[in-house]
Amino acid sequence: VQLQASGGGLVQPGGSLRLSCAASGSIYGDYYMGWYRQAPGKEREMVALTNSGGSTTYAGSVKGRFTISRDNAKNTVYLQLNSLKPEDTAVYYCSVGLPPAYWGQGTLVTVSS
């Protein structure tokens, strides 16, 4: 299984970004897809998860600002990031499985004025 993430970049506080992650390879049945992030000097943390049925889970720090969604036909998961704050700056990783069995390569999100 391979995951290809895209969509990171530099954005000002209060701005928005949309991350995408396409999974390819042998994926069958019901499975979680998610987004994690790792800020400099910190441990990787869960940001948002979604299962094949569309149920979602969010970290408290992003709830109400970020939205996870997925297209099962395309094996693709998205993360809409709104009202971004400097503390959202991190490398964002997509994942498949819970606990994650596969990881994407990471995409950098920098929130700065």
C-alpha positions as CSV (number, residue, x, y, z in Angstrom):
1,V,0.0,0.0,0.0
2,Q,1.3,3.4,-0.9
3,L,0.0,6.8,0.2
4,Q,0.6,10.0,-1.7
5,A,-0.1,13.2,0.2
6,S,-0.3,16.7,-1.2
7,G,-1.6,20.2,-0.5
8,G,0.7,21.6,2.2
9,G,2.2,25.0,2.0
10,L,2.6,28.4,3.7
11,V,-0.5,30.2,4.8
12,Q,-1.2,33.2,7.0
13,P,-3.1,32.8,10.3
14,G,-6.8,32.5,9.7
15,G,-6.2,31.1,6.3
16,S,-7.2,27.7,4.8
17,L,-5.6,24.7,3.1
18,R,-6.9,21.4,1.8
19,L,-4.8,18.3,2.0
20,S,-5.3,15.2,-0.1
21,C,-4.0,11.7,0.2
22,A,-4.5,9.0,-2.3
23,A,-4.0,5.3,-1.4
24,S,-3.0,2.7,-3.9
25,G,-2.3,-1.0,-3.7
26,S,-4.0,-3.9,-1.9
27,I,-6.7,-2.3,0.3
28,Y,-9.9,-4.2,0.9
29,G,-12.9,-4.0,3.1
30,D,-13.5,-1.5,5.8
31,Y,-10.6,0.5,7.1
32,Y,-9.8,3.7,8.8
33,M,-8.0,6.6,7.1
34,G,-6.7,9.5,9.0
35,W,-4.4,12.4,9.4
36,Y,-1.7,12.9,12.0
37,R,0.8,15.7,12.5
38,Q,4.2,16.2,14.0
39,A,5.4,19.7,15.1
40,P,9.1,20.4,15.6
41,G,10.3,18.9,18.9
42,K,6.9,17.2,19.5
43,E,5.5,13.7,19.2
44,R,3.2,12.7,16.3
45,E,-0.4,13.2,17.3
46,M,-3.7,12.2,15.8
47,V,-5.6,15.0,14.0
48,A,-8.6,13.3,12.5
49,L,-9.9,9.9,11.6
50,T,-12.7,8.5,9.4
51,N,-13.9,5.0,8.8
52,S,-15.5,3.5,5.7
53,G,-18.9,4.4,6.9
54,G,-18.1,8.1,7.2
55,S,-17.9,8.4,11.0
56,T,-15.3,10.9,12.1
57,T,-13.1,11.6,15.2
58,Y,-11.1,14.8,15.8
59,A,-8.5,16.0,18.2
60,G,-9.9,18.6,20.5
61,S,-7.5,21.2,19.3
62,V,-8.8,21.1,15.7
63,K,-12.5,20.3,16.2
64,G,-14.7,22.9,14.5
65,R,-11.8,24.1,12.3
66,F,-10.7,21.0,10.4
67,T,-12.9,18.6,8.4
68,I,-11.9,15.1,7.3
69,S,-13.7,13.5,4.4
70,R,-13.0,10.6,2.0
71,D,-13.9,9.2,-1.4
72,N,-14.1,5.5,-1.0
73,A,-14.2,4.9,-4.8
74,K,-10.9,6.7,-5.1
75,N,-9.3,5.5,-1.9
76,T,-8.6,9.2,-1.1
77,V,-8.9,11.1,2.1
78,Y,-9.0,14.8,2.5
79,L,-8.4,17.3,5.3
80,Q,-9.9,20.8,5.1
81,L,-8.0,23.1,7.4
82,N,-9.8,26.4,8.2
83,S,-9.0,29.2,10.7
84,L,-5.4,28.1,10.8
85,K,-3.2,29.1,13.8
86,P,0.6,29.2,14.1
87,E,0.4,26.2,16.4
88,D,-1.0,24.2,13.5
89,T,2.4,24.3,11.9
90,A,3.6,20.8,11.4
91,V,4.3,18.0,9.0
92,Y,1.0,16.3,8.3
93,Y,0.9,12.6,7.6
94,C,-2.0,10.5,6.2
95,S,-2.5,7.0,7.3
96,V,-4.4,3.8,6.6
97,G,-5.5,1.5,9.4
98,L,-6.2,1.9,13.1
99,P,-3.7,1.8,14.6
100,P,-2.0,3.0,11.4
101,A,-0.4,0.3,9.3
102,Y,0.7,2.6,6.5
103,W,1.9,6.2,6.3
104,G,2.2,8.8,3.6
105,Q,5.4,10.7,3.2
106,G,4.2,13.9,5.0
107,T,3.3,17.3,3.7
108,L,4.5,20.5,5.5
109,V,1.9,23.1,6.7
110,T,3.4,26.3,7.8
111,V,1.1,29.0,9.4
112,S,2.9,32.3,9.7
113,S,2.5,35.9,8.9
